[in-house]
Amino acid sequence: MEDSVLRNQLKDLIKDIGGIIPPARTNQDYLNYLRVCIKYQGFDLEATRREKEVLEKILKLGNF
């Protein structure tokens, strides 16, 4: 695969997950940024799940 094709596909992936495309010099830079974005998304998802569980417990107990 050509370097420019891979770079464009990596930029598209970053756009799809809502990231800001950083100024990168290499495809490895884009991959590293993509890894950070994915880790953050996982962290955010887990935090949202915890918040949802707490809110559901509050609603069940009627303490709102």
N, C-alpha and C positions, 0 to 999 in steps of 0.2 A: 504494500500500500504506500502510495506517495505521502511524503511528509505533510504537504499542504492539505491533502484530503483528510488525513488523520487529524490535523490541527483544526480544520473546520468542523469535523464531527465532534471533537472534544468541546469546542465552543458551543455547538448546538446543545450538547448534553448539559453544559453549565447553564445555558439559558433556560432549558427545560426544567431544571430544578430550582430556578429562581435566583441563581447566583449572579453576581456582577462579574463580568469577564475581566480578569486582572491582566495587566500588561505582563506577558510572559515571553521568555526568550526561547523556550524549548517545549516540546510536547510533554516532557517530564514535569515541567512547571505546571502545565495544565492538569496533568494527572494528579499531582500532589494537591492542587487546589480542589479538584473534584473529590478527592478522598476526604479532605477536611469538610467540604460541604455535606457529603453523605454522612459523616460522623455527627455533624451538628444536627442534621435532619433526624437521625436516630435518637439523639439526646432530647430534642424538642418533642418528638413523638412520645417518648417515655414520660417526660414531664407532664405532657397533656393527659396521658392516661392516669397518672397519679392524681392530678387535679380533678379529673372526672370522677374518680373513685371517691374522693373526699366530698365533692359536691353531691354525689348520689347518696352517701351516708347521711349528710346533713338533711337532704330532702326526706329521706326515709324516717329520720327521727323527728322531723318537723321543727327543727331548730333553725329556722330562717327568719 
